[in-house]
Amino acid sequence: MANAQPLPPSLWAATAAPAPPTPPLTGERTADVAVIGGGFTGLSAALHLAEQGADTVLLEAAEPGWGASGRNGGQVIPGLKEDPWQIKERFGQDTAEAMVRSSGAAADLVFRLIERHDIDCEARQSGWIQAAHTAAQLPLLRRRHDFWLVRGAGAGWLERDELAALVGDDRYHGGWIDRRGGGLQPLSYARGLARAAQTAGAAVHGQSPVLKLSRQNGGWRLATPDGAVEARQVVIGTNGYTDHLWPGLAESVVPVFSVQVATRPLGENVRKSLLPGGEVLSDTHRVLWYFRQDAQGRLVMGGGGSAYEKGAEKIYGSLQQRVRDLLSQVPEVEFEYAWNGLVAMTTDHYPHLHELAPGLWAGLGYNGRGVAMATMMGRILADRALGTEAPEHDFPSLPVRPLPLHFLRGIAVTAMRAYYRFRDALDR
Ligand SMILES: Cc1cc2nc3c(=O)[nH]c(=O)nc-3n(C[C@H](O)[C@H](O)[C@H](O)COP(=O)(O)OP(=O)(O)OC[C@H]3O[C@@H](n4cnc5c(N)ncnc54)[C@H](O)[C@@H]3O)c2cc1C
């Protein structure tokens, strides 16, 4: 990720609130904490660091929100992919409790930050629906619903006819709504976080790729094309765009190009029949579909991915076909945007927090659920860097485990996707 690139075209790039000025770093300076990467992880870290009085510098290779944070579906989903009882089995009661609590609170954190910093990003905490694509999924969704209901998530069960009334289509067998979730314009949110971090006192530099990270005077030195920062602590938030600044980190995750398409604004009648309350939805397919309306009434849908950008572009057509299936009452669905971006997948399906070396922190691997969780991870990383961990918002540090045969990841992702599509087809 050494070379800065322009913001790629997307619905969000076309409709975002203006970006704050983020001039490149020039010359040498010192800081308490340097943050690498201007997505939700890095921006949230910078904001929470600066709010705690740390002298903070954020270095972003392109501009805030350039990565997945400015290109995603804008679905704010609380919790992790793995269920609380699976987390307990793997990590034990106490650690699991902290993980469930922090990931469960992640969506609320997003909406409270937006409120507190007056971020203009079309945010609505209108609920996240998880819909069962087969009747066999219903018991698992019921168990999830029951778990979160007693945890105060405002969970609600949706019978098949209730869900059909919300989606305007009876393809789903039922599901549940988690009212902590919702939607937002992700690039506007990223830009708003950058502005909030600046207001809190952080220096945010765009067009400033970190080319070299080395130990210096008991701390760290970060070199960019026109400058350098010396800092006691460093936070890395580069997720799917992780490069080779730290050995083994890029090889510990699988980068996958994830895909989005958006229609032109839909007619009034269709808008009223499709998630009219601003709810966002994802389903239980292995290659899942997720969709919502944006603030102008476009249907925005995501689903599928590829290890290669060209492969991601080939998925646009099949995703558009899914939109046409869903909008079968609309004679001619017109599309306005299609785009993609890189997410970091972990093979254990958990986000990874690492203390790579004394004073060097990293958080990545949100497995496509990073709008809420990356924001929470940024806060946790800020606390770790300053030694101010809050027990109610913590996450375990894990060792970095480079994946064996990482160079074969393209073949593995392609094979896995084909297998999942086959299993989904069998379900139908
Ligand atoms: C198409 C798509 C749809 C998605 N939909 C959803 C969704 O609806 N809901 C959800 O929860 N999640 C979704 N996600 C996932 C979510 O967007 C990510 O998990 C999240 O944005 C990750 O944030 P991040 O800050 O960790 O990484 P990123 O936003 O990717 O930011 C990393 C940044 O690091 C910078 N960088 C890299 N190397 C360097 C360097 N050496 N020096 C300086 N800067 C560097 C990059 O330029 C980049 O801006 C989606 C992702 C994609 C791509």
The ligand as an SDF file (V2000), in Angstrom:
LIG
                    3D

 53 58  0  0  0  0  0  0  0  0999 V2000
  -17.7050   -3.8310   -0.4230 C   0  0  0  0  0  0  0  0  0  0  0  0
  -17.6800   -3.9650    1.0870 C   0  0  0  0  0  0  0  0  0  0  0  0
  -18.8720   -4.0700    1.7970 C   0  0  0  0  0  0  0  0  0  0  0  0
  -18.8570   -4.1590    3.2070 C   0  0  0  0  0  0  0  0  0  0  0  0
  -20.0410   -4.0890    3.8830 N   0  0  0  0  0  0  0  0  0  0  0  0
  -20.0190   -4.0190    5.2280 C   0  0  0  0  0  0  0  0  0  0  0  0
  -21.2060   -3.7460    5.9430 C   0  0  0  0  0  0  0  0  0  0  0  0
  -22.2760   -3.4760    5.3600 O   0  0  0  0  0  0  0  0  0  0  0  0
  -21.1590   -3.7660    7.3150 N   0  0  0  0  0  0  0  0  0  0  0  0
  -19.9810   -3.9950    7.9870 C   0  0  0  0  0  0  0  0  0  0  0  0
  -19.9840   -4.0080    9.2220 O   0  0  0  0  0  0  0  0  0  0  0  0
  -18.8120   -4.1690    7.3280 N   0  0  0  0  0  0  0  0  0  0  0  0
  -18.7970   -4.1540    5.9720 C   0  0  0  0  0  0  0  0  0  0  0  0
  -17.6130   -4.2640    5.3050 N   0  0  0  0  0  0  0  0  0  0  0  0
  -16.3640   -4.3850    6.0800 C   0  0  0  0  0  0  0  0  0  0  0  0
  -15.8730   -3.0340    6.6640 C   0  0  0  0  0  0  0  0  0  0  0  0
  -15.9600   -2.0390    5.6920 O   0  0  0  0  0  0  0  0  0  0  0  0
  -14.4290   -3.1960    7.1590 C   0  0  0  0  0  0  0  0  0  0  0  0
  -14.3550   -4.2600    8.0710 O   0  0  0  0  0  0  0  0  0  0  0  0
  -13.9230   -1.9380    7.8610 C   0  0  0  0  0  0  0  0  0  0  0  0
  -14.1700   -0.7910    7.1010 O   0  0  0  0  0  0  0  0  0  0  0  0
  -12.4320   -2.0670    8.1490 C   0  0  0  0  0  0  0  0  0  0  0  0
  -11.9530   -0.8210    8.5980 O   0  0  0  0  0  0  0  0  0  0  0  0
  -10.3890   -0.6120    8.8040 P   0  0  0  0  0  0  0  0  0  0  0  0
  -10.2000    0.7680    9.2800 O   0  0  0  0  0  0  0  0  0  0  0  0
   -9.8520   -1.6880    9.6720 O   0  0  0  0  0  0  0  0  0  0  0  0
   -9.7470   -0.8280    7.3560 O   0  0  0  0  0  0  0  0  0  0  0  0
   -9.8780    0.0530    6.0190 P   0  0  0  0  0  0  0  0  0  0  0  0
  -11.0920    0.8900    6.0230 O   0  0  0  0  0  0  0  0  0  0  0  0
   -9.6990   -0.8630    4.8630 O   0  0  0  0  0  0  0  0  0  0  0  0
   -8.6790    1.0620    6.1210 O   0  0  0  0  0  0  0  0  0  0  0  0
   -7.3330    0.6740    6.0150 C   0  0  0  0  0  0  0  0  0  0  0  0
   -6.5520    1.9020    5.5630 C   0  0  0  0  0  0  0  0  0  0  0  0
   -5.1660    1.6590    5.7590 O   0  0  0  0  0  0  0  0  0  0  0  0
   -4.4830    2.4060    4.7810 C   0  0  0  0  0  0  0  0  0  0  0  0
   -3.0960    1.8760    4.6920 N   0  0  0  0  0  0  0  0  0  0  0  0
   -2.6960    0.6370    4.3310 C   0  0  0  0  0  0  0  0  0  0  0  0
   -1.3570    0.5530    4.4000 N   0  0  0  0  0  0  0  0  0  0  0  0
   -0.9060    1.7620    4.8090 C   0  0  0  0  0  0  0  0  0  0  0  0
    0.3980    2.2980    5.0590 C   0  0  0  0  0  0  0  0  0  0  0  0
    1.5140    1.5830    4.9010 N   0  0  0  0  0  0  0  0  0  0  0  0
    0.4900    3.5830    5.4730 N   0  0  0  0  0  0  0  0  0  0  0  0
   -0.6150    4.3490    5.6440 C   0  0  0  0  0  0  0  0  0  0  0  0
   -1.8630    3.8820    5.4070 N   0  0  0  0  0  0  0  0  0  0  0  0
   -2.0040    2.6080    5.0010 C   0  0  0  0  0  0  0  0  0  0  0  0
   -5.3200    2.2130    3.5280 C   0  0  0  0  0  0  0  0  0  0  0  0
   -5.0680    3.2440    2.5780 O   0  0  0  0  0  0  0  0  0  0  0  0
   -6.7320    2.2280    4.0870 C   0  0  0  0  0  0  0  0  0  0  0  0
   -7.3620    3.4950    3.9520 O   0  0  0  0  0  0  0  0  0  0  0  0
  -17.6020   -4.2000    3.9050 C   0  0  0  0  0  0  0  0  0  0  0  0
  -16.4050   -4.0810    3.1830 C   0  0  0  0  0  0  0  0  0  0  0  0
  -16.4360   -3.9620    1.7980 C   0  0  0  0  0  0  0  0  0  0  0  0
  -15.1380   -3.8030    1.0580 C   0  0  0  0  0  0  0  0  0  0  0  0
  1  2  1  0
  2  3  1  0
  2 52  2  0
  3  4  2  0
  4  5  1  0
  4 50  1  0
  5  6  2  0
  6  7  1  0
  6 13  1  0
  7  8  2  0
  7  9  1  0
  9 10  1  0
 10 11  2  0
 10 12  1  0
 12 13  2  0
 13 14  1  0
 14 15  1  0
 14 50  1  0
 15 16  1  0
 16 17  1  0
 16 18  1  0
 18 19  1  0
 18 20  1  0
 20 21  1  0
 20 22  1  0
 22 23  1  0
 23 24  1  0
 24 25  2  0
 24 26  1  0
 24 27  1  0
 27 28  1  0
 28 29  2  0
 28 30  1  0
 28 31  1  0
 31 32  1  0
 32 33  1  0
 33 34  1  0
 33 48  1  0
 34 35  1  0
 35 36  1  0
 35 46  1  0
 36 37  1  0
 36 45  1  0
 37 38  2  0
 38 39  1  0
 39 40  1  0
 39 45  2  0
 40 41  1  0
 40 42  2  0
 42 43  1  0
 43 44  2  0
 44 45  1  0
 46 47  1  0
 46 48  1  0
 48 49  1  0
 50 51  2  0
 51 52  1  0
 52 53  1  0
M  END
$$$$
